[in-house]
């Protein structure tokens, strides 16, 4: 089963990663929609955390793909 980094010394399955990531995105985006584009600072913080976690996983996926193609 593929595991993806979440935090220091913590990895999650793709399903668990999505379950933890969704609340970081859902609330802030809903607030922006309801407030015509305005955002609370706490929502900004959640979105930047979500972005950092997604970026880290994308780096890991890219590394895995490169390692797979090098092995072929």
ZAMARGU-4260 file (C-alpha; in steps of 0.2 Angstrom, whole numbers, plus 5000, padded with zeros to 4 digits):
<rodrens>
0) 5000/5000/5000 | 5007/5017/4995 | 5010/5029/5010 | 5011/5048/5008 | 5020/5060/5020
5) 5009/5070/5032 | 5020/5077/5045 | 5037/5073/5054 | 5038/5054/5055 | 5020/5052/5050
10) 5013/5044/5034 | 4996/5041/5028 | 4987/5031/5014 | 4980/5041/5000 | 4962/5039/5008
15) 4967/5046/5025 | 4978/5060/5017 | 4962/5066/5008 | 4952/5064/5023 | 4964/5075/5033
20) 4967/5088/5019 | 4948/5091/5015 | 4944/5101/5030 | 4959/5112/5027 | 4952/5117/5011
25) 4933/5115/5012 | 4930/5128/5026 | 4941/5142/5020 | 4935/5140/5002 | 4917/5141/5008
30) 4920/5156/5019 | 4928/5165/5003 | 4913/5160/4993 | 4901/5167/5007 | 4911/5183/5010
35) 4913/5188/4991 | 4932/5183/4991 | 4937/5189/5008 | 4946/5177/5020 | 4950/5176/5038
40) 4968/5174/5043 | 4964/5157/5051 | 4957/5152/5034 | 4973/5158/5025 | 4983/5148/5037
45) 4973/5132/5033 | 4975/5135/5015 | 4994/5137/5016 | 4996/5122/5027 | 4986/5112/5014
50) 4997/5119/5000 | 5012/5114/5009 | 5006/5096/5012 | 5001/5094/4994 | 5017/5100/4988
55) 5027/5088/4999 | 5016/5073/4992 | 5018/5079/4974 | 5037/5079/4977 | 5036/5061/4984
60) 5026/5055/4969 | 5038/5063/4957 | 5053/5055/4966 | 5044/5038/4965 | 5040/5040/4946
65) 5058/5045/4943 | 5064/5030/4952 | 5052/5019/4943 | 5057/5025/4926 | 5076/5024/4930
70) 5073/5005/4935 | 5065/5001/4918
</rodrens>
